[in-house]
Amino acid sequence: MSNPVPTVFVSHGGPDIVLNDTPASRYLKSLPQLTGKPKAIVLVSAHFETDGPVVVTDAHPEMIYDFGGFQRELYELVYPAPGEPDVAMRVAHMLADAGFKPRIAPKRGYDHGAWTTMKLAFPQADVPIVQLSIDPHRDAAYHFALGRALAPLREEGVLLVGSGHITHNLSAVFGAMRGGETPDPRMVQAVAEFTEWFADAFEEGDEAAILAWRARAPFVRENHPTDEHLMPLFFAYGAAGPDAKATRAHASKEMGFFAYDSWVFA
């Protein structure tokens, strides 16, 4: 291809993002304007956690409703996008060639990090999706390398997507909801400084700082008590290949601090 497909990191929000009209849901609906319609999608979700990389070869993934307490309608939604076993096996071979030890999952459905985002972006469900896991025990450099191994797929019209969250302190979110969604000024500041740190680092192209985010970024614990929701960002960053330009394509917040930043790498 003369124009390789960009890679994307999206903050997927709760599963009700598919029902609510919000800035974040409207952005996801506009995603094809940035990426075009790809031949296939390789998607890494923060909700698919394994020890080492696992590639899903399922030709007809079903639904995983990995949440509780939401509207009944959500448990009846179906996103019938097919899988793509041939692309999945290519992903596995590319990872093996890069020194990883991938395993194959012949059956796995779409978790909400996958189906909510793609249902908004590609509602016709006519783009096949291959799922690839994160390893919650591995760091940013590991997930960056995972993406880098798959970067050549961009030349073949494959969209590489990381679906996680730029900030993910659910205790703070639930606390704000119980308190009537009154923003906690400490969390507002912590999220603002954390997300702007990433914006500055990406603007400077400071790969070393980005991969050392736990040591370098401000308010790490406040934004990510655990790491898994940020790992898809590093996958998308690595998948863009060397010298990629980062663009913050979307930045909205709920309750003043639950951030939905989306990054496009090209």
HELIX and SHEET records of a PDB file:
HELIX    1   1 PRO A   15  VAL A   18  5                                   4    
HELIX    2   2 PRO A   23  LYS A   29  1                                   7    
HELIX    3   3 LEU A   31  THR A   35  1                                   5    
HELIX    4   4 ARG A   72  GLU A   76  5                                   5    
HELIX    5   5 PRO A   85  ASP A   97  1                                  13    
HELIX    6   6 HIS A  112  ALA A  121  1                                  10    
HELIX    7   7 ALA A  140  LEU A  150  1                                  11    
HELIX    8   8 ALA A  151  GLU A  156  5                                   6    
HELIX    9   9 LEU A  170  ARG A  178  1                                   9    
HELIX   10  10 PRO A  185  GLU A  204  1                                  20    
HELIX   11  11 GLU A  207  LEU A  211  1                                   5    
HELIX   12  12 TRP A  213  ARG A  216  1                                   4    
HELIX   13  13 VAL A  220  ASN A  223  1                                   4    
HELIX   14  14 MET A  231  ALA A  239  1                                   9    
SHEET    1   A 6 ILE A 129  ILE A 134  0                                        
SHEET    2   A 6 ALA A  40  GLU A  49  1                                        
SHEET    3   A 6 VAL A 158  GLY A 164  1                                        
SHEET    4   A 6 THR A   7  SER A  11  1                                        
SHEET    5   A 6 SER A 262  PHE A 265 -1                                        
SHEET    6   A 6 ALA A 246  HIS A 250 -1                                        
SHEET    1   B 2 VAL A  54  VAL A  56  0                                        
SHEET    2   B 2 ARG A 103  ALA A 105  1                                        
SHEET    1   C 2 LYS A 253  GLU A 254  0                                        
SHEET    2   C 2 PHE A 258  ALA A 259 -1                                        
END                                                                             
